[in-house]
Amino acid sequence: MSTTPLSPAQPIQREAFDPLADPRLYEGVLSRRVLAFCVDFGVVFTLTAIASVVIFFLGVVTLGLAWLLYGGVFPAMAILYSGATLGGDKAATWGMRLTGLTARMTDGAKPGFLIAAAHVVFLYVSFTLLTPFVLLVGLFTRRKQLLHDLVLSTVLVDRGRLEGRSY
């Protein structure tokens, strides 16, 4: 039996997070994402403030050379924070954990560090270019995905429903 693109050898696998199979995974996701973003932005801002103090003292010791790091301290903290938390075992930032969300790839896998880092970079780029209008994309997608989620094939779902808890 030969395999062609029209008749593959293995059956076509459905995506793990089909909104038609379990639409409750996406209930209230957009509003909780906004709250999670605010919490995460506060955490990244705090980490940036701490890193800025460290850079200040390093700048004094290095006669001002370390002060060149100020321009990249916020993006670096955002990437490290998101990569460590979103790319970690729980697949959620602290804001997402607080609001009961978790991230998955559309095939069901947890995102790794690189996907999590790209996720935050694309998030801030889309917010910079499209301002809050980026949230409108989530109103028209089946899985309540935003633009950067579509690019990276990620979804944010209700952690409780995913783990089988019913409310």
C-alpha positions as YAML, in Angstrom:
chain: A
units: angstrom
residues:
- id: 1
  name: MET
  ca: [0.00, 0.00, 0.00]
- id: 2
  name: SER
  ca: [1.51, 3.30, -1.02]
- id: 3
  name: THR
  ca: [1.14, 6.50, 0.93]
- id: 4
  name: THR
  ca: [0.32, 9.78, -0.69]
- id: 5
  name: PRO
  ca: [-0.52, 13.15, 0.80]
- id: 6
  name: LEU
  ca: [-4.20, 12.34, 0.23]
- id: 7
  name: SER
  ca: [-4.00, 8.94, 1.93]
- id: 8
  name: PRO
  ca: [-1.39, 9.07, 4.68]
- id: 9
  name: ALA
  ca: [-0.12, 5.89, 6.33]
- id: 10
  name: GLN
  ca: [-1.21, 7.10, 9.78]
- id: 11
  name: PRO
  ca: [-4.60, 8.55, 10.57]
- id: 12
  name: ILE
  ca: [-4.74, 12.31, 10.86]
- id: 13
  name: GLN
  ca: [-4.45, 13.30, 14.50]
- id: 14
  name: ARG
  ca: [-6.99, 15.79, 15.82]
- id: 15
  name: GLU
  ca: [-5.73, 18.68, 17.82]
- id: 16
  name: ALA
  ca: [-5.68, 18.03, 21.54]
- id: 17
  name: PHE
  ca: [-7.61, 21.17, 22.45]
- id: 18
  name: ASP
  ca: [-10.61, 21.12, 20.18]
- id: 19
  name: PRO
  ca: [-13.13, 23.76, 21.30]
- id: 20
  name: LEU
  ca: [-15.95, 21.73, 19.81]
- id: 21
  name: ALA
  ca: [-15.02, 18.73, 21.96]
- id: 22
  name: ASP
  ca: [-14.80, 20.69, 25.24]
- id: 23
  name: PRO
  ca: [-15.79, 24.37, 24.97]
- id: 24
  name: ARG
  ca: [-15.63, 24.77, 28.76]
- id: 25
  name: LEU
  ca: [-11.80, 24.87, 28.54]
- id: 26
  name: TYR
  ca: [-12.11, 28.39, 27.11]
- id: 27
  name: GLU
  ca: [-14.81, 29.91, 29.33]
- id: 28
  name: GLY
  ca: [-13.67, 33.27, 30.69]
- id: 29
  name: VAL
  ca: [-10.16, 32.92, 29.30]
- id: 30
  name: LEU
  ca: [-9.91, 36.39, 27.76]
- id: 31
  name: SER
  ca: [-10.89, 38.31, 30.89]
- id: 32
  name: ARG
  ca: [-8.57, 36.20, 33.02]
- id: 33
  name: ARG
  ca: [-5.75, 36.78, 30.55]
- id: 34
  name: VAL
  ca: [-6.07, 40.52, 31.03]
- id: 35
  name: LEU
  ca: [-5.81, 40.15, 34.81]
- id: 36
  name: ALA
  ca: [-2.90, 37.71, 34.45]
- id: 37
  name: PHE
  ca: [-1.10, 40.18, 32.18]
- id: 38
  name: CYS
  ca: [-1.47, 42.93, 34.78]
- id: 39
  name: VAL
  ca: [-0.05, 40.71, 37.52]
- id: 40
  name: ASP
  ca: [2.81, 39.53, 35.31]
- id: 41
  name: PHE
  ca: [3.61, 43.06, 34.21]
- id: 42
  name: GLY
  ca: [3.85, 44.06, 37.88]
- id: 43
  name: VAL
  ca: [6.19, 41.15, 38.60]
- id: 44
  name: VAL
  ca: [8.39, 41.98, 35.61]
- id: 45
  name: PHE
  ca: [8.40, 45.65, 36.62]
- id: 46
  name: THR
  ca: [9.53, 44.69, 40.14]
- id: 47
  name: LEU
  ca: [12.25, 42.42, 38.77]
- id: 48
  name: THR
  ca: [13.35, 45.25, 36.47]
- id: 49
  name: ALA
  ca: [13.56, 47.66, 39.42]
- id: 50
  name: ILE
  ca: [15.72, 45.21, 41.38]
- id: 51
  name: ALA
  ca: [17.96, 44.57, 38.37]
- id: 52
  name: SER
  ca: [18.25, 48.33, 37.80]
- id: 53
  name: VAL
  ca: [19.59, 48.83, 41.32]
- id: 54
  name: VAL
  ca: [22.15, 46.08, 40.73]
- id: 55
  name: ILE
  ca: [23.12, 47.66, 37.40]
- id: 56
  name: PHE
  ca: [23.52, 51.04, 39.11]
- id: 57
  name: PHE
  ca: [26.07, 49.66, 41.58]
- id: 58
  name: LEU
  ca: [27.79, 47.69, 38.83]
- id: 59
  name: GLY
  ca: [27.98, 50.94, 36.87]
- id: 60
  name: VAL
  ca: [29.71, 52.67, 39.77]
- id: 61
  name: VAL
  ca: [32.24, 49.85, 39.99]
- id: 62
  name: THR
  ca: [32.80, 49.70, 36.20]
- id: 63
  name: LEU
  ca: [32.99, 53.51, 35.84]
- id: 64
  name: GLY
  ca: [29.66, 53.70, 34.03]
- id: 65
  name: LEU
  ca: [30.17, 50.86, 31.56]
- id: 66
  name: ALA
  ca: [27.44, 48.66, 33.08]
- id: 67
  name: TRP
  ca: [24.92, 51.48, 32.73]
- id: 68
  name: LEU
  ca: [24.70, 50.56, 29.04]
- id: 69
  name: LEU
  ca: [22.62, 47.59, 30.19]
- id: 70
  name: TYR
  ca: [19.69, 49.81, 31.24]
- id: 71
  name: GLY
  ca: [18.19, 49.78, 27.74]
- id: 72
  name: GLY
  ca: [17.69, 46.04, 27.69]
- id: 73
  name: VAL
  ca: [16.87, 45.33, 31.32]
- id: 74
  name: PHE
  ca: [13.07, 45.24, 30.94]
- id: 75
  name: PRO
  ca: [13.04, 42.99, 27.86]
- id: 76
  name: ALA
  ca: [15.61, 40.70, 29.48]
- id: 77
  name: MET
  ca: [13.58, 40.40, 32.68]
- id: 78
  name: ALA
  ca: [10.37, 39.75, 30.72]
- id: 79
  name: ILE
  ca: [12.00, 37.04, 28.62]
- id: 80
  name: LEU
  ca: [13.68, 35.36, 31.60]
- id: 81
  name: TYR
  ca: [10.52, 35.51, 33.73]
- id: 82
  name: SER
  ca: [8.26, 34.18, 31.00]
- id: 83
  name: GLY
  ca: [10.74, 31.55, 29.89]
- id: 84
  name: ALA
  ca: [11.22, 30.27, 33.43]
- id: 85
  name: THR
  ca: [7.55, 30.25, 34.43]
- id: 86
  name: LEU
  ca: [5.59, 29.68, 31.21]
- id: 87
  name: GLY
  ca: [8.26, 27.30, 29.95]
- id: 88
  name: GLY
  ca: [8.43, 25.49, 33.29]
- id: 89
  name: ASP
  ca: [6.65, 22.44, 34.70]
- id: 90
  name: LYS
  ca: [3.36, 24.24, 35.45]
- id: 91
  name: ALA
  ca: [3.30, 25.96, 32.02]
- id: 92
  name: ALA
  ca: [1.94, 29.16, 33.55]
- id: 93
  name: THR
  ca: [3.28, 32.49, 34.75]
- id: 94
  name: TRP
  ca: [2.44, 33.63, 38.26]
- id: 95
  name: GLY
  ca: [-0.43, 35.71, 36.89]
- id: 96
  name: MET
  ca: [-1.78, 32.74, 34.97]
- id: 97
  name: ARG
  ca: [-1.57, 30.55, 38.08]
- id: 98
  name: LEU
  ca: [-3.43, 33.19, 40.07]
- id: 99
  name: THR
  ca: [-6.23, 33.30, 37.50]
- id: 100
  name: GLY
  ca: [-6.39, 29.53, 36.93]
- id: 101
  name: LEU
  ca: [-4.94, 29.39, 33.43]
- id: 102
  name: THR
  ca: [-2.29, 27.20, 31.87]
- id: 103
  name: ALA
  ca: [-0.63, 27.21, 28.46]
- id: 104
  name: ARG
  ca: [-0.36, 24.31, 26.04]
- id: 105
  name: MET
  ca: [0.68, 23.79, 22.47]
- id: 106
  name: THR
  ca: [-2.22, 22.85, 20.21]
- id: 107
  name: ASP
  ca: [-1.01, 19.24, 20.23]
- id: 108
  name: GLY
  ca: [-1.23, 19.12, 24.03]
- id: 109
  name: ALA
  ca: [2.45, 19.51, 24.91]
- id: 110
  name: LYS
  ca: [3.69, 22.10, 27.37]
- id: 111
  name: PRO
  ca: [5.65, 24.96, 25.84]
- id: 112
  name: GLY
  ca: [9.38, 24.96, 26.47]
- id: 113
  name: PHE
  ca: [11.66, 27.87, 27.31]
- id: 114
  name: LEU
  ca: [12.10, 29.00, 23.70]
- id: 115
  name: ILE
  ca: [8.38, 29.00, 22.91]
- id: 116
  name: ALA
  ca: [7.69, 30.84, 26.18]
- id: 117
  name: ALA
  ca: [10.36, 33.44, 25.42]
- id: 118
  name: ALA
  ca: [9.01, 33.91, 21.89]
- id: 119
  name: HIS
  ca: [5.50, 34.15, 23.35]
- id: 120
  name: VAL
  ca: [6.39, 37.16, 25.50]
- id: 121
  name: VAL
  ca: [8.38, 38.82, 22.70]
- id: 122
  name: PHE
  ca: [5.47, 38.47, 20.27]
- id: 123
  name: LEU
  ca: [3.06, 39.63, 22.98]
- id: 124
  name: TYR
  ca: [4.88, 42.89, 23.58]
- id: 125
  name: VAL
  ca: [5.47, 43.47, 19.87]
- id: 126
  name: SER
  ca: [1.78, 42.95, 19.10]
- id: 127
  name: PHE
  ca: [0.77, 45.20, 22.02]
- id: 128
  name: THR
  ca: [3.16, 47.87, 20.78]
- id: 129
  name: LEU
  ca: [1.89, 47.75, 17.20]
- id: 130
  name: LEU
  ca: [-1.80, 47.06, 17.75]
- id: 131
  name: THR
  ca: [-2.31, 48.51, 21.26]
- id: 132
  name: PRO
  ca: [-5.26, 46.95, 23.10]
- id: 133
  name: PHE
  ca: [-6.93, 46.09, 19.78]
- id: 134
  name: VAL
  ca: [-4.91, 42.87, 19.86]
- id: 135
  name: LEU
  ca: [-7.57, 41.58, 22.29]
- id: 136
  name: LEU
  ca: [-10.19, 41.80, 19.53]
- id: 137
  name: VAL
  ca: [-8.56, 38.85, 17.77]
- id: 138
  name: GLY
  ca: [-9.51, 36.68, 20.75]
- id: 139
  name: LEU
  ca: [-13.18, 37.48, 20.28]
- id: 140
  name: PHE
  ca: [-13.19, 35.94, 16.80]
- id: 141
  name: THR
  ca: [-11.10, 32.80, 17.30]
- id: 142
  name: ARG
  ca: [-12.60, 29.50, 18.45]
- id: 143
  name: ARG
  ca: [-9.99, 28.95, 21.16]
- id: 144
  name: LYS
  ca: [-9.87, 32.59, 22.34]
- id: 145
  name: GLN
  ca: [-6.34, 32.85, 20.97]
- id: 146
  name: LEU
  ca: [-4.60, 36.16, 20.45]
- id: 147
  name: LEU
  ca: [-2.38, 36.95, 17.49]
- id: 148
  name: HIS
  ca: [0.84, 35.73, 19.10]
- id: 149
  name: ASP
  ca: [-0.89, 32.50, 20.17]
- id: 150
  name: LEU
  ca: [-1.90, 31.82, 16.57]
- id: 151
  name: VAL
  ca: [1.66, 32.42, 15.35]
- id: 152
  name: LEU
  ca: [3.16, 30.06, 17.95]
- id: 153
  name: SER
  ca: [0.31, 27.46, 17.98]
- id: 154
  name: THR
  ca: [-0.32, 27.90, 21.69]
- id: 155
  name: VAL
  ca: [-3.57, 28.02, 23.65]
- id: 156
  name: LEU
  ca: [-4.44, 29.16, 27.14]
- id: 157
  name: VAL
  ca: [-7.00, 26.96, 28.85]
- id: 158
  name: ASP
  ca: [-8.73, 26.70, 32.21]
- id: 159
  name: ARG
  ca: [-6.35, 24.69, 34.39]
- id: 160
  name: GLY
  ca: [-9.12, 23.26, 36.56]
- id: 161
  name: ARG
  ca: [-11.15, 21.97, 33.62]
- id: 162
  name: LEU
  ca: [-7.99, 20.55, 32.04]
- id: 163
  name: GLU
  ca: [-7.21, 18.62, 35.21]
- id: 164
  name: GLY
  ca: [-10.76, 17.26, 35.28]
- id: 165
  name: ARG
  ca: [-12.22, 19.42, 38.05]
- id: 166
  name: SER
  ca: [-15.78, 20.59, 37.49]
- id: 167
  name: TYR
  ca: [-17.19, 23.73, 39.00]
...
